[in-house]
Each structure stands twice: as C-alpha cells, then as structure tokens.
Amino acid sequence: MSSANEYELVERRALDAFEALGWDVHDVERPRPGSGDVDTRETASQVVLRDRLRVAVKRLNPWINRNNLERAVSEIVRVAEPNTVRANQEIHRKLVSHGSVEQDLGRGKRNQTVRFIDYEDPENNEFLVLNQYEVRGPQETIRPDVVAFVNGVPLGVIECKNPRKHLEPRSVALNQLMRYQNARGHEREGAEKLFRYNYVVAGT
C-alpha cells in the first residue's frame, strides 16, 4: 500500500497520465459514485479480469458461440506452461497472432480465427487502469501500485516510490517489482503469475 505522499506525488500522477490518454481509471483512493464493482474476480489469486476478457472476445468475434467463447478465454487464462518467461511468450503469441476455434459458420466446421485484441481499430478495445491491485501468491499477497489492462488482460505493472523518501526511488521500485516476480533468489515471495501476461513493467 502506498503512503499518502507516494500516492499524491507519484501514483496519482501516473493515474492522471493514463486518464489523459483516454484510459478508464479506477482509483481506490477516489472511488467514483455509481461506478460499480470493477474488479469482478472470484478470488485474488486470479489475475485476468475474465468477465471483461469474455465481453471483449464476444465483441471482437460476434459470430462465436458460447462453448467456443469459453474455450477462447481458457486459452489465455489457463496456459499450462509452468515457466513464467515461456508462459509470457506463449500468451504474447496468442494475443498478437490470435487464437483459433473450430466452428461451423455455414460452410461446415472449420478453424476460425479468434481475436483477443483489435490492433487495427484500438477503439474496439477496453483500456482500464486499477491501482493497488491485489494478487494473492503462494505465500504473500502483492499490491502493485498501478496495473494497466487491455480487454481484461494485465499488460502493464507500475510501482511508484516517493522521491522525497528514497535516494534512488526507481531502484527501490524495481527491487520491489523483482520481489513481486520471485526474481530475487528468494523462494515464493511474490505472485509471479501476474507477470505471465505483462508487456511492460516499470518503476518510477
């Protein structure tokens, strides 16, 4: 959890920057009346906002039936590869090169391409930012300061540190991100499943 100074000096400024770019920002420190429950996960051990991914896949692939919609979502949320780096590569390939399901669209069953992100028309995607996003790991629960989602998939993680409190705030932030990823040589101190999806990790 950020201190009040870190929130005002760094975290809130990061959220403002996303908001200026047109992202839908939900700040736990400044909840908006009537905004509803944005984080609809069943448990904090899940990292993908599955309901939002499901809605996006249906929007981008209106022909898809219910069973194949669930299969497509499972391609993203249930990658069997245990190694985080290789899982990240596999998920990246699916998000960029699209998925595939077998469905009859009137000419017999054929493999149909499923888009998870619309790269041609960005406005067809949902861009969402949450702060203090809780993810439960094997032993600890982490709360990255800012997490950026595209269609419910957490593609960016930002950790913010107070420059008035730390001599090298960026180094402190990066060290914390390493802890979150279980990359400091310590056993299971973070929740590296979040980083199976990331394209961008930043400390500021």
Number of C-alpha atoms within 10 A of each C-alpha: 13 18 11 11 15 19 19 13 16 19 26 20 14 20 24 14 13 17 15 11 10 11 18 17 21 18 16 11 11 8 11 11 6 6 8 9 7 11 18 13 15 9 11 15 16 16 22 23 20 21 14 21 23 18 16 23 22 19 15 16 16 10 15 22 12 10 10 16 19 13 15 23 20 13 16 20 19 10 13 9 13 10 11 16 13 12 18 20 15 18 22 18 12 18 19 13 14 16 19 17 17 13 18 14 11 7 7 9 11 13 12 16 15 22 21 28 23 18 11 7 8 10 9 14 18 19 19 22 22 22 25 18 19 21 21 19 21 12 11 12 16 24 18 21 25 23 25 25 24 20 25 24 26 23 20 19 24 20 27 26 26 23 15 11 10 12 10 13 18 18 14 18 20 19 16 21 24 17 20 25 21 18 16 15 9 9 11 17 20 26 23 23 23 26 22 25 26 20 13 13 15 14 18 18
